[in-house]
């Protein structure tokens, strides 16, 4: 019976997923800061900055939730989120290039953002006063939000003035921040379980569901990675391969947690899938902030997933089967043919990329960079095709 429940479908809202990921990032960072400050582990600060910026950007793009409050998802807001995500990706990949800009932006998100949210909670919108009237669960929500906002302000101040606390005090503060975020995620899970209509973006004017938001950010990731690899291979830029692998694994874990999508196909979001996604996320966070520690296992894992995922997708497309014309005389819309061609190209690139990771030197670095950038561009183009398919479906439904 317990095993059955472990594999039963267990959907959780995207906001809870993002909070769990952010809380895990802070918890892992807080734990690792003890050996880092003791001098027994290296520390890549840019990896943490880039990861946190990417998480903030994901909230903006997918939910319309900014560090200063919730907004209606508009094209400018989503564009701003994509820019922040791009800044976080480059910060992760290239040491020192955007360190100060990223630190300043994170300070603004954490400290002033925490102040604004705290004022909205207790003064401007008086959310806490109205929440406490609805019983214990909403009292926990008010307490959880207040704790996260207060510790967010402290985290921002620690970014601004790194010696504000002792090294051990800083690690403890980061651990407390992570604990508060995880606690808030569990409280929100209960709230959204009781009031499902409260989950999701409010007043969204963009047709950008969760899966497409992830495609958008993954496409940006691949394009930037491919473009950055070009000057890196000519020795013009430093590069953190460990943080690149870490952020890629975090993106994979987000897809698993939010939609059940994996490189080898979609699966129901069960407790098992959620646990697996959190394990992946933890490995990604460690790889982002501790250089070199998980490069080999993550390289092997991502390579196998790319190869297996590409082969499975090609088999599902019927590439390895004899083509059958089940419905002769019925024309296929051009947009569907284009979509199939794009998916075919992406799957072939995925397999080739996986083999290039398994066998170092199989392809020149410049070729890999061009290949990854092209794959990211195909992902972004696929978003346009999916929007065209939505338009066709809408017209067909209107005609009926």
VMD Tcl script that draws the C-alpha trace (Angstrom):
set ca {
  {0.00 0.00 0.00}
  {2.80 2.42 0.94}
  {4.62 1.58 -2.29}
  {1.44 2.32 -4.26}
  {1.06 5.76 -2.62}
  {4.71 6.48 -3.38}
  {4.00 6.12 -7.10}
  {0.54 7.71 -7.12}
  {0.09 11.02 -8.92}
  {0.96 13.94 -6.65}
  {0.71 17.27 -8.41}
  {2.17 20.34 -6.74}
  {1.80 23.94 -7.98}
  {4.77 25.52 -9.74}
  {5.12 28.18 -7.04}
  {5.68 25.44 -4.46}
  {8.19 23.74 -6.78}
  {10.19 26.95 -7.15}
  {10.13 27.61 -3.42}
  {11.31 24.05 -2.71}
  {14.17 24.51 -5.17}
  {15.14 27.90 -3.70}
  {14.96 26.50 -0.17}
  {17.08 23.51 -1.13}
  {19.64 25.83 -2.75}
  {19.90 27.84 0.48}
  {20.04 24.74 2.69}
  {22.76 23.12 0.59}
  {24.70 26.40 0.47}
  {24.40 26.88 4.23}
  {25.67 23.35 4.91}
  {28.56 23.69 2.46}
  {29.60 27.09 3.81}
  {30.91 25.45 7.00}
  {33.66 23.44 5.19}
  {34.14 26.34 2.74}
  {34.92 28.78 5.55}
  {37.09 26.10 7.20}
  {39.16 26.03 3.99}
  {38.44 22.39 3.12}
  {36.26 23.06 0.04}
  {36.56 25.50 -2.85}
  {33.70 27.96 -3.41}
  {32.40 29.46 -6.66}
  {30.39 32.52 -5.64}
  {29.30 33.32 -9.19}
  {27.60 29.93 -9.41}
  {25.34 30.79 -6.46}
  {24.60 34.28 -7.80}
  {23.68 32.94 -11.23}
  {21.52 30.15 -9.84}
  {19.53 32.53 -7.61}
  {19.01 35.00 -10.46}
  {17.73 32.16 -12.64}
  {15.24 31.13 -9.92}
  {13.99 34.72 -9.56}
  {13.63 34.93 -13.35}
  {11.65 31.67 -13.46}
  {9.15 33.09 -10.98}
  {8.72 36.18 -13.13}
  {8.36 34.34 -16.46}
  {6.15 31.47 -15.29}
  {4.08 33.11 -12.55}
  {4.39 36.89 -12.81}
  {5.79 36.94 -9.25}
  {8.56 39.52 -8.87}
  {10.71 40.21 -5.79}
  {8.51 43.29 -5.21}
  {5.13 41.62 -5.54}
  {2.86 39.87 -7.99}
  {2.17 41.49 -11.36}
  {0.08 40.72 -14.42}
  {2.18 38.71 -16.87}
  {2.75 40.97 -19.83}
  {5.19 40.81 -22.72}
  {7.53 43.42 -21.15}
  {7.49 41.60 -17.80}
  {8.29 38.22 -19.38}
  {11.00 39.87 -21.51}
  {12.54 41.36 -18.35}
  {12.46 37.91 -16.74}
  {14.21 36.37 -19.75}
  {16.92 39.06 -19.57}
  {17.48 38.35 -15.85}
  {17.63 34.62 -16.62}
  {20.22 35.30 -19.32}
  {22.28 37.37 -16.88}
  {22.11 34.54 -14.34}
  {23.18 31.98 -16.95}
  {26.19 34.04 -18.08}
  {27.11 34.76 -14.44}
  {27.15 31.01 -13.76}
  {29.21 30.17 -16.83}
  {31.84 32.92 -16.95}
  {33.74 33.70 -13.72}
  {33.86 37.37 -12.68}
  {32.31 38.82 -15.84}
  {29.07 40.00 -14.19}
  {29.86 39.40 -10.52}
  {29.21 42.93 -9.27}
  {26.13 43.50 -11.45}
  {24.65 40.19 -10.35}
  {25.45 40.88 -6.69}
  {23.77 44.28 -6.91}
  {20.70 42.85 -8.63}
  {20.42 40.08 -6.05}
  {20.75 42.66 -3.25}
  {17.85 44.63 -4.76}
  {15.74 41.46 -5.07}
  {16.45 40.29 -1.52}
  {16.74 43.39 0.70}
  {14.52 46.15 -0.79}
  {12.28 43.43 -2.22}
  {11.92 41.86 1.22}
  {11.08 45.25 2.73}
  {8.38 45.92 0.10}
  {6.82 42.49 0.59}
  {6.91 42.89 4.38}
  {5.16 46.27 4.11}
  {2.52 44.72 1.82}
  {2.04 41.91 4.32}
  {1.49 44.06 7.41}
  {0.74 47.64 6.32}
  {-0.20 48.43 2.71}
  {-2.40 45.47 1.79}
  {-2.75 44.17 5.37}
  {-2.69 40.57 4.18}
  {-1.57 39.25 7.56}
  {-4.52 40.88 9.36}
  {-7.04 39.30 7.01}
  {-5.28 35.92 6.92}
  {-5.26 35.38 10.68}
  {-9.06 35.53 10.68}
  {-9.26 32.33 8.59}
  {-7.77 29.91 11.08}
  {-4.55 28.10 11.89}
  {-3.44 27.36 8.31}
  {-3.54 31.00 7.26}
  {-1.87 32.04 10.51}
  {0.98 29.70 9.54}
  {1.02 31.30 6.09}
  {1.35 34.80 7.58}
  {4.13 33.63 9.91}
  {5.93 31.80 7.08}
  {5.80 34.81 4.75}
  {7.03 37.17 7.48}
  {9.95 34.85 8.33}
  {10.99 34.52 4.66}
  {10.78 38.29 4.05}
  {12.79 39.14 7.19}
  {15.49 36.58 6.40}
  {15.49 37.76 2.78}
  {16.38 41.24 4.02}
  {19.19 39.76 6.12}
  {20.48 37.75 3.13}
  {20.51 40.91 1.02}
  {22.46 42.78 3.68}
  {24.96 39.91 3.85}
  {25.45 40.23 0.08}
  {26.03 43.97 0.46}
  {28.36 43.66 3.47}
  {29.87 40.20 3.61}
  {31.50 40.67 7.02}
  {28.22 41.72 8.66}
  {28.25 38.39 10.52}
  {31.01 35.93 11.35}
  {31.57 33.10 8.83}
  {29.73 30.66 11.08}
  {26.95 33.19 11.65}
  {26.59 33.68 7.89}
  {26.26 29.93 7.33}
  {23.65 29.68 10.09}
  {21.71 32.62 8.60}
  {21.69 30.97 5.16}
  {20.49 27.70 6.73}
  {17.71 29.55 8.55}
  {16.69 31.27 5.31}
  {16.51 27.93 3.49}
  {14.50 26.38 6.32}
  {12.01 29.27 6.25}
  {11.55 28.96 2.47}
  {10.96 25.19 2.66}
  {8.48 25.70 5.52}
  {6.60 28.30 3.45}
  {6.52 25.90 0.49}
  {4.83 23.19 2.61}
  {2.32 25.69 4.02}
  {1.47 26.92 0.52}
  {1.05 23.32 -0.61}
  {-1.63 22.89 2.05}
  {-3.28 26.22 1.15}
  {-3.40 25.41 -2.57}
  {-4.65 21.90 -1.76}
  {-7.61 23.46 0.04}
  {-8.06 26.34 -2.43}
  {-6.85 25.14 -5.89}
  {-8.06 28.30 -7.65}
  {-5.48 30.33 -5.73}
  {-2.57 28.56 -7.47}
  {-1.04 29.74 -10.74}
  {-0.44 33.13 -12.34}
  {-3.05 35.83 -11.84}
  {-4.44 37.85 -14.69}
  {-2.06 36.37 -17.24}
  {-2.41 37.86 -20.69}
  {0.13 35.56 -22.32}
  {-0.47 32.03 -23.54}
  {2.61 30.75 -21.76}
  {1.80 27.71 -19.64}
  {4.38 26.11 -17.39}
  {5.77 23.69 -19.98}
  {6.30 26.46 -22.53}
  {7.90 28.75 -19.96}
  {10.41 25.96 -19.32}
  {10.98 25.54 -23.08}
  {11.61 29.30 -23.36}
  {14.19 29.37 -20.56}
  {15.83 26.13 -21.73}
  {16.13 27.57 -25.24}
  {17.77 30.73 -23.86}
  {20.11 28.54 -21.80}
  {21.18 26.48 -24.84}
  {21.68 29.52 -27.11}
  {23.81 31.35 -24.53}
  {25.81 28.21 -23.72}
  {26.53 27.57 -27.40}
  {27.49 31.18 -28.12}
  {29.74 31.42 -25.04}
  {31.55 28.22 -25.99}
  {32.83 29.89 -29.18}
  {35.11 32.49 -27.48}
  {35.86 29.96 -24.70}
  {37.30 27.52 -27.24}
  {39.51 30.27 -28.65}
  {40.84 31.05 -25.17}
  {39.14 34.45 -25.00}
  {36.93 33.74 -21.97}
  {37.23 31.67 -18.78}
  {34.49 29.11 -18.28}
  {33.04 27.12 -15.37}
  {32.09 23.70 -16.73}
  {30.98 22.61 -13.25}
  {28.45 25.45 -12.91}
  {27.23 24.86 -16.48}
  {26.50 21.21 -15.66}
  {24.93 22.20 -12.35}
  {22.54 24.72 -13.88}
  {21.59 22.26 -16.63}
  {20.74 19.61 -14.01}
  {18.70 22.19 -12.05}
  {16.70 22.95 -15.22}
  {16.12 19.22 -15.76}
  {14.94 18.88 -12.16}
  {12.57 21.83 -12.59}
  {11.02 20.15 -15.61}
  {10.59 16.93 -13.64}
  {9.06 18.71 -10.65}
  {6.77 21.06 -12.57}
  {5.49 18.93 -15.46}
  {6.87 15.41 -15.00}
  {8.94 15.88 -18.17}
  {12.28 14.06 -18.34}
  {14.88 13.70 -21.11}
  {13.58 10.17 -21.74}
  {9.91 11.14 -21.89}
  {7.02 12.44 -19.75}
  {5.91 10.64 -16.59}
  {3.15 11.29 -14.01}
  {4.31 13.52 -11.19}
  {4.35 10.99 -8.38}
  {6.07 11.26 -5.00}
  {8.85 9.19 -6.54}
  {9.26 11.70 -9.40}
  {9.26 14.61 -6.95}
  {11.91 12.92 -4.80}
  {14.02 12.18 -7.88}
  {13.68 15.79 -9.04}
  {14.79 17.10 -5.65}
  {17.82 14.78 -5.68}
  {18.74 16.08 -9.13}
  {18.26 19.66 -7.93}
  {20.53 19.07 -4.94}
  {23.27 17.68 -7.17}
  {22.90 20.66 -9.49}
  {23.17 23.15 -6.64}
  {26.33 21.48 -5.32}
  {27.89 21.49 -8.80}
  {27.06 25.19 -9.23}
  {28.81 26.35 -6.08}
  {31.58 23.77 -5.48}
  {33.83 23.59 -8.60}
  {34.73 20.18 -9.97}
  {33.21 18.03 -7.27}
  {30.48 16.40 -9.44}
  {31.73 17.04 -12.96}
  {32.40 13.40 -13.91}
  {29.17 11.80 -12.63}
  {27.01 14.64 -13.97}
  {28.74 14.55 -17.36}
  {28.10 10.81 -17.61}
  {24.50 11.17 -16.42}
  {23.60 14.01 -18.82}
  {25.30 12.24 -21.73}
  {23.31 9.04 -21.18}
  {20.06 10.97 -20.75}
  {20.63 12.91 -23.99}
  {21.42 9.76 -25.96}
  {18.58 7.71 -24.48}
  {16.12 10.58 -24.76}
  {17.00 11.22 -28.41}
  {16.76 7.55 -29.37}
  {13.43 7.06 -27.55}
  {11.96 10.20 -29.12}
  {13.06 9.12 -32.60}
  {11.50 5.70 -32.09}
  {8.23 7.32 -30.99}
  {8.29 9.50 -34.10}
  {8.43 6.30 -36.17}
  {11.88 6.96 -37.63}
  {12.90 3.36 -37.00}
  {9.66 1.97 -38.36}
  {8.23 1.62 -41.82}
  {6.18 4.66 -42.75}
  {2.50 3.85 -43.08}
  {-0.14 6.06 -44.63}
  {-3.04 5.36 -42.35}
  {-5.19 8.14 -43.70}
  {-4.52 8.57 -47.42}
  {-5.96 11.64 -49.03}
  {-6.07 13.67 -45.80}
  {-3.59 16.55 -46.09}
  {-1.22 17.21 -43.21}
  {-1.11 20.88 -42.15}
  {2.29 22.40 -43.07}
  {2.85 23.55 -39.49}
  {2.72 19.92 -38.29}
  {5.30 18.88 -40.88}
  {7.55 21.73 -39.75}
  {7.10 20.73 -36.10}
  {8.07 17.14 -36.87}
  {11.19 18.32 -38.76}
  {12.21 20.54 -35.85}
  {11.73 17.69 -33.36}
  {13.73 15.36 -35.60}
  {16.65 17.81 -35.78}
  {16.57 18.41 -32.01}
  {16.62 14.69 -31.23}
  {19.54 14.06 -33.58}
  {21.47 16.95 -32.01}
  {20.68 15.57 -28.56}
  {22.17 12.18 -29.46}
  {25.25 13.77 -31.02}
  {25.74 16.05 -28.01}
  {25.47 13.06 -25.66}
  {28.18 11.15 -27.52}
  {30.41 14.24 -27.58}
  {30.15 14.38 -23.77}
  {30.94 10.69 -23.39}
  {33.90 10.76 -25.75}
  {35.98 13.88 -25.24}
  {37.45 15.18 -28.49}
  {34.86 13.46 -30.66}
  {33.82 16.89 -31.99}
  {35.74 20.19 -31.98}
  {34.59 22.59 -29.27}
  {33.52 25.18 -31.83}
  {31.26 22.63 -33.53}
  {29.68 21.74 -30.18}
  {29.05 25.42 -29.50}
  {27.36 25.96 -32.86}
  {25.36 22.77 -32.38}
  {24.10 23.81 -28.93}
  {23.20 27.32 -30.09}
  {21.29 25.85 -33.03}
  {19.47 23.45 -30.71}
  {18.44 26.34 -28.47}
  {17.24 28.31 -31.50}
  {15.17 25.30 -32.58}
  {13.59 25.16 -29.13}
  {12.62 28.83 -29.37}
  {11.30 28.28 -32.90}
  {9.24 25.37 -31.62}
  {7.50 27.79 -29.24}
  {6.37 29.80 -32.27}
  {5.11 26.64 -33.98}
  {3.13 25.65 -30.87}
  {1.55 29.11 -30.81}
  {0.58 28.68 -34.48}
  {-0.99 25.32 -33.64}
  {-2.99 26.99 -30.86}
  {-4.26 29.53 -33.40}
  {-5.29 26.75 -35.80}
  {-7.07 24.89 -33.03}
  {-8.85 28.07 -31.94}
  {-10.04 28.75 -35.49}
  {-11.22 25.15 -35.88}
  {-13.19 25.31 -32.63}
  {-14.70 28.67 -33.64}
  {-15.76 27.22 -37.00}
  {-17.55 24.34 -35.27}
}
mol new
graphics top color blue
foreach p $ca { graphics top sphere $p radius 0.5 }
foreach p [lrange $ca 0 end-1] q [lrange $ca 1 end] { graphics top cylinder $p $q radius 0.2 }
display resetview
